[in-house]
Amino acid sequence: MIENFLTESKHRLIDIIDFFPDPTFVIGNDKKVIIWNAAMEIVSGVIVQI
């Protein structure tokens, strides 16, 4: 039950970030980029596989 909630929440956040028209990324506690959106892929030329 909790795993389903966390998985669903993660997917919602990914959808929200990917929806932004501006290049956007998220940095984790370890100071590494953990996700970025399609606009960032266009700017950087790096495609991220989820």
N, CA, C and O atoms as a GROMACS GRO file, in nm:
protein
  200
    1MET      N    1   0.082  -0.120   0.000
    1MET     CA    2   0.000   0.000   0.000
    1MET      C    3   0.087   0.126   0.000
    1MET      O    4   0.064   0.215  -0.082
    2ILE      N    5   0.183   0.136   0.088
    2ILE     CA    6   0.272   0.252   0.092
    2ILE      C    7   0.358   0.256  -0.034
    2ILE      O    8   0.381   0.363  -0.090
    3GLU      N    9   0.404   0.139  -0.080
    3GLU     CA   10   0.485   0.134  -0.202
    3GLU      C   11   0.406   0.188  -0.320
    3GLU      O   12   0.459   0.262  -0.403
    4ASN      N   13   0.280   0.152  -0.330
    4ASN     CA   14   0.195   0.201  -0.439
    4ASN      C   15   0.180   0.353  -0.432
    4ASN      O   16   0.187   0.421  -0.534
    5PHE      N   17   0.160   0.405  -0.312
    5PHE     CA   18   0.147   0.549  -0.293
    5PHE      C   19   0.275   0.621  -0.335
    5PHE      O   20   0.269   0.722  -0.405
    6LEU      N   21   0.391   0.570  -0.293
    6LEU     CA   22   0.518   0.632  -0.328
    6LEU      C   23   0.545   0.626  -0.478
    6LEU      O   24   0.592   0.722  -0.536
    7THR      N   25   0.514   0.513  -0.539
    7THR     CA   26   0.533   0.499  -0.683
    7THR      C   27   0.444   0.596  -0.759
    7THR      O   28   0.488   0.661  -0.853
    8GLU      N   29   0.318   0.605  -0.717
    8GLU     CA   30   0.224   0.697  -0.782
    8GLU      C   31   0.269   0.841  -0.764
    8GLU      O   32   0.262   0.920  -0.858
    9SER      N   33   0.315   0.877  -0.645
    9SER     CA   34   0.364   1.012  -0.619
    9SER      C   35   0.485   1.044  -0.705
    9SER      O   36   0.495   1.155  -0.759
   10LYS      N   37   0.576   0.949  -0.718
   10LYS     CA   38   0.695   0.969  -0.801
   10LYS      C   39   0.656   0.996  -0.946
   10LYS      O   40   0.709   1.087  -1.009
   11HIS      N   41   0.563   0.918  -0.998
   11HIS     CA   42   0.519   0.936  -1.136
   11HIS      C   43   0.449   1.070  -1.157
   11HIS      O   44   0.464   1.133  -1.262
   12ARG      N   45   0.372   1.114  -1.058
   12ARG     CA   46   0.306   1.244  -1.068
   12ARG      C   47   0.409   1.356  -1.072
   12ARG      O   48   0.397   1.449  -1.152
   13LEU      N   49   0.510   1.347  -0.987
   13LEU     CA   50   0.614   1.450  -0.985
   13LEU      C   51   0.691   1.453  -1.117
   13LEU      O   52   0.723   1.560  -1.168
   14ILE      N   53   0.722   1.337  -1.171
   14ILE     CA   54   0.790   1.330  -1.300
   14ILE      C   55   0.704   1.395  -1.408
   14ILE      O   56   0.755   1.470  -1.491
   15ASP      N   57   0.575   1.365  -1.407
   15ASP     CA   58   0.484   1.425  -1.506
   15ASP      C   59   0.479   1.577  -1.493
   15ASP      O   60   0.479   1.648  -1.593
   16ILE      N   61   0.476   1.627  -1.370
   16ILE     CA   62   0.472   1.771  -1.346
   16ILE      C   63   0.598   1.836  -1.398
   16ILE      O   64   0.592   1.937  -1.470
   17ILE      N   65   0.714   1.780  -1.364
   17ILE     CA   66   0.841   1.837  -1.408
   17ILE      C   67   0.852   1.833  -1.559
   17ILE      O   68   0.898   1.930  -1.620
   18ASP      N   69   0.812   1.724  -1.620
   18ASP     CA   70   0.822   1.712  -1.766
   18ASP      C   71   0.727   1.807  -1.838
   18ASP      O   72   0.752   1.843  -1.953
   19PHE      N   73   0.619   1.847  -1.772
   19PHE     CA   74   0.520   1.937  -1.831
   19PHE      C   75   0.574   2.080  -1.845
   19PHE      O   76   0.530   2.153  -1.934
   20PHE      N   77   0.667   2.120  -1.758
   20PHE     CA   78   0.720   2.256  -1.761
   20PHE      C   79   0.785   2.284  -1.896
   20PHE      O   80   0.862   2.202  -1.946
   21PRO      N   81   0.754   2.399  -1.957
   21PRO     CA   82   0.813   2.431  -2.087
   21PRO      C   83   0.959   2.477  -2.076
   21PRO      O   84   1.034   2.472  -2.173
   22ASP      N   85   0.999   2.522  -1.957
   22ASP     CA   86   1.136   2.568  -1.935
   22ASP      C   87   1.224   2.452  -1.891
   22ASP      O   88   1.177   2.360  -1.824
   23PRO      N   89   1.353   2.457  -1.927
   23PRO     CA   90   1.445   2.353  -1.880
   23PRO      C   91   1.444   2.350  -1.726
   23PRO      O   92   1.469   2.452  -1.661
   24THR      N   93   1.416   2.234  -1.671
   24THR     CA   94   1.402   2.219  -1.526
   24THR      C   95   1.470   2.090  -1.482
   24THR      O   96   1.462   1.988  -1.550
   25PHE      N   97   1.537   2.096  -1.367
   25PHE     CA   98   1.597   1.976  -1.312
   25PHE      C   99   1.584   1.975  -1.161
   25PHE      O  100   1.562   2.080  -1.099
   26VAL      N  101   1.599   1.858  -1.101
   26VAL     CA  102   1.590   1.840  -0.957
   26VAL      C  103   1.722   1.784  -0.907
   26VAL      O  104   1.775   1.689  -0.965
   27ILE      N  105   1.774   1.843  -0.800
   27ILE     CA  106   1.898   1.797  -0.739
   27ILE      C  107   1.865   1.728  -0.608
   27ILE      O  108   1.790   1.782  -0.526
   28GLY      N  109   1.921   1.607  -0.587
   28GLY     CA  110   1.897   1.531  -0.465
   28GLY      C  111   1.984   1.578  -0.350
   28GLY      O  112   2.068   1.667  -0.365
   29ASN      N  113   1.964   1.517  -0.236
   29ASN     CA  114   2.041   1.551  -0.115
   29ASN      C  115   2.190   1.532  -0.134
   29ASN      O  116   2.270   1.597  -0.067
   30ASP      N  117   2.228   1.442  -0.224
   30ASP     CA  118   2.370   1.416  -0.248
   30ASP      C  119   2.428   1.512  -0.352
   30ASP      O  120   2.540   1.492  -0.400
   31LYS      N  121   2.351   1.615  -0.386
   31LYS     CA  122   2.393   1.720  -0.479
   31LYS      C  123   2.414   1.670  -0.622
   31LYS      O  124   2.494   1.725  -0.697
   32LYS      N  125   2.340   1.565  -0.660
   32LYS     CA  126   2.343   1.512  -0.796
   32LYS      C  127   2.205   1.533  -0.859
   32LYS      O  128   2.102   1.527  -0.791
   33VAL      N  129   2.205   1.556  -0.989
   33VAL     CA  130   2.078   1.571  -1.062
   33VAL      C  131   2.009   1.435  -1.063
   33VAL      O  132   2.068   1.335  -1.102
   34ILE      N  133   1.882   1.433  -1.020
   34ILE     CA  134   1.809   1.307  -1.016
   34ILE      C  135   1.704   1.296  -1.126
   34ILE      O  136   1.662   1.185  -1.161
   35ILE      N  137   1.661   1.409  -1.181
   35ILE     CA  138   1.564   1.407  -1.291
   35ILE      C  139   1.568   1.542  -1.362
   35ILE      O  140   1.594   1.645  -1.299
   36TRP      N  141   1.543   1.542  -1.492
   36TRP     CA  142   1.522   1.666  -1.565
   36TRP      C  143   1.420   1.644  -1.673
   36TRP      O  144   1.387   1.530  -1.706
   37ASN      N  145   1.370   1.753  -1.727
   37ASN     CA  146   1.258   1.742  -1.821
   37ASN      C  147   1.305   1.743  -1.966
   37ASN      O  148   1.424   1.756  -1.994
   38ALA      N  149   1.208   1.730  -2.057
   38ALA     CA  150   1.239   1.723  -2.199
   38ALA      C  151   1.303   1.852  -2.249
   38ALA      O  152   1.390   1.847  -2.337
   39ALA      N  153   1.262   1.966  -2.195
   39ALA     CA  154   1.323   2.093  -2.235
   39ALA      C  155   1.472   2.095  -2.200
   39ALA      O  156   1.553   2.148  -2.276
   40MET      N  157   1.509   2.037  -2.086
   40MET     CA  158   1.650   2.030  -2.047
   40MET      C  159   1.725   1.936  -2.139
   40MET      O  160   1.842   1.959  -2.170
   41GLU      N  161   1.661   1.830  -2.183
   41GLU     CA  162   1.724   1.738  -2.278
   41GLU      C  163   1.756   1.810  -2.409
   41GLU      O  164   1.862   1.788  -2.468
   42ILE      N  165   1.666   1.895  -2.454
   42ILE     CA  166   1.687   1.970  -2.577
   42ILE      C  167   1.806   2.066  -2.560
   42ILE      O  168   1.892   2.074  -2.648
   43VAL      N  169   1.809   2.138  -2.449
   43VAL     CA  170   1.916   2.235  -2.424
   43VAL      C  171   2.051   2.166  -2.410
   43VAL      O  172   2.151   2.213  -2.464
   44SER      N  173   2.053   2.054  -2.336
   44SER     CA  174   2.180   1.988  -2.305
   44SER      C  175   2.223   1.890  -2.414
   44SER      O  176   2.342   1.861  -2.428
   45GLY      N  177   2.128   1.837  -2.490
   45GLY     CA  178   2.158   1.735  -2.589
   45GLY      C  179   2.176   1.597  -2.528
   45GLY      O  180   2.215   1.503  -2.598
   46VAL      N  181   2.146   1.583  -2.399
   46VAL     CA  182   2.158   1.455  -2.328
   46VAL      C  183   2.018   1.401  -2.302
   46VAL      O  184   1.934   1.469  -2.243
   47ILE      N  185   1.993   1.279  -2.346
   47ILE     CA  186   1.862   1.215  -2.326
   47ILE      C  187   1.872   1.122  -2.205
   47ILE      O  188   1.964   1.040  -2.195
   48VAL      N  189   1.776   1.138  -2.113
   48VAL     CA  190   1.776   1.058  -1.991
   48VAL      C  191   1.670   0.949  -2.003
   48VAL      O  192   1.556   0.976  -2.038
   49GLN      N  193   1.709   0.826  -1.975
   49GLN     CA  194   1.616   0.713  -1.971
   49GLN      C  195   1.570   0.693  -1.828
   49GLN      O  196   1.651   0.683  -1.736
   50ILE      N  197   1.439   0.687  -1.809
   50ILE     CA  198   1.384   0.665  -1.674
   50ILE      C  199   1.357   0.518  -1.655
   50ILE      O  200   1.311   0.476  -1.549
   0.00000   0.00000   0.00000
